[in-house]
Amino acid sequence: MCWAISNRGEGGTGRGKRFSVRGFDYQTRWRRLYGHPMHKYRSLAAWQSAHKLCIMVLKTTDRTKIPRTWAVFDQMRRAAVSVEVNIVEGYAFGTSPGFRRHLRIAFGSAAEVEALVNIAAEMEYIQPEQIAELGALVDRTLGTVLGLLRSPSLTTRRMR
């Protein structure tokens, strides 16, 4: 499979990246189908906080190589990645019911990360300053995802 990412962007300005597989431009296809560019999920506060949480969890758990922490850290990593990916996947559906469903899954995964951070804190697998930072990011992520779930703008059938 031939993957290509170019920096052409809109009108050849060099802004924005275009993703194509064997010459098929997914961004243009997405815009034709759903009427909005796929990259707008990056403007969601929920995605931004989920992305920060994901990166923080990955960096924190990479630093420890103790075998007894592997199970907790592996599950924490999977749950953190799931939060971010479900927000993007739900947005990609382009419909409010699909987006809501994935937001609920992302909310559950964020709650899972919170429980795993608490376990890691009690077992002293993570440094106290990292626990405080992760806790704040988890709280922010839970709040933004919940706020998005309660948003009245998701009551329409089609997202724009």
ChimeraX attribute file (.defattr): number of C-alpha atoms within 10 A of each C-alpha:
attribute: neighborCount
match mode: 1-to-1
recipient: residues
	/A:1	5
	/A:2	7
	/A:3	10
	/A:4	13
	/A:5	11
	/A:6	12
	/A:7	13
	/A:8	13
	/A:9	14
	/A:10	12
	/A:11	7
	/A:12	9
	/A:13	9
	/A:14	11
	/A:15	12
	/A:16	13
	/A:17	14
	/A:18	16
	/A:19	17
	/A:20	16
	/A:21	12
	/A:22	9
	/A:23	10
	/A:24	12
	/A:25	14
	/A:26	14
	/A:27	17
	/A:28	17
	/A:29	13
	/A:30	15
	/A:31	12
	/A:32	11
	/A:33	10
	/A:34	16
	/A:35	13
	/A:36	15
	/A:37	16
	/A:38	18
	/A:39	13
	/A:40	11
	/A:41	17
	/A:42	13
	/A:43	9
	/A:44	16
	/A:45	16
	/A:46	24
	/A:47	21
	/A:48	16
	/A:49	22
	/A:50	29
	/A:51	21
	/A:52	17
	/A:53	27
	/A:54	27
	/A:55	14
	/A:56	18
	/A:57	23
	/A:58	18
	/A:59	12
	/A:60	17
	/A:61	18
	/A:62	11
	/A:63	9
	/A:64	13
	/A:65	9
	/A:66	8
	/A:67	7
	/A:68	9
	/A:69	16
	/A:70	13
	/A:71	9
	/A:72	15
	/A:73	22
	/A:74	12
	/A:75	14
	/A:76	25
	/A:77	21
	/A:78	16
	/A:79	23
	/A:80	27
	/A:81	22
	/A:82	22
	/A:83	32
	/A:84	24
	/A:85	18
	/A:86	22
	/A:87	27
	/A:88	22
	/A:89	15
	/A:90	22
	/A:91	22
	/A:92	19
	/A:93	15
	/A:94	20
	/A:95	18
	/A:96	19
	/A:97	17
	/A:98	15
	/A:99	23
	/A:100	20
	/A:101	15
	/A:102	23
	/A:103	25
	/A:104	18
	/A:105	17
	/A:106	29
	/A:107	23
	/A:108	16
	/A:109	22
	/A:110	28
	/A:111	19
	/A:112	19
	/A:113	28
	/A:114	22
	/A:115	13
	/A:116	18
	/A:117	24
	/A:118	16
	/A:119	14
	/A:120	18
	/A:121	16
	/A:122	10
	/A:123	10
	/A:124	12
	/A:125	18
	/A:126	19
	/A:127	11
	/A:128	11
	/A:129	9
	/A:130	15
	/A:131	18
	/A:132	13
	/A:133	12
	/A:134	22
	/A:135	17
	/A:136	14
	/A:137	22
	/A:138	24
	/A:139	15
	/A:140	17
	/A:141	27
	/A:142	23
	/A:143	15
	/A:144	20
	/A:145	25
	/A:146	16
	/A:147	13
	/A:148	18
	/A:149	18
	/A:150	12
	/A:151	10
	/A:152	9
	/A:153	12
	/A:154	16
	/A:155	13
	/A:156	11
	/A:157	12
	/A:158	12
	/A:159	18
	/A:160	12
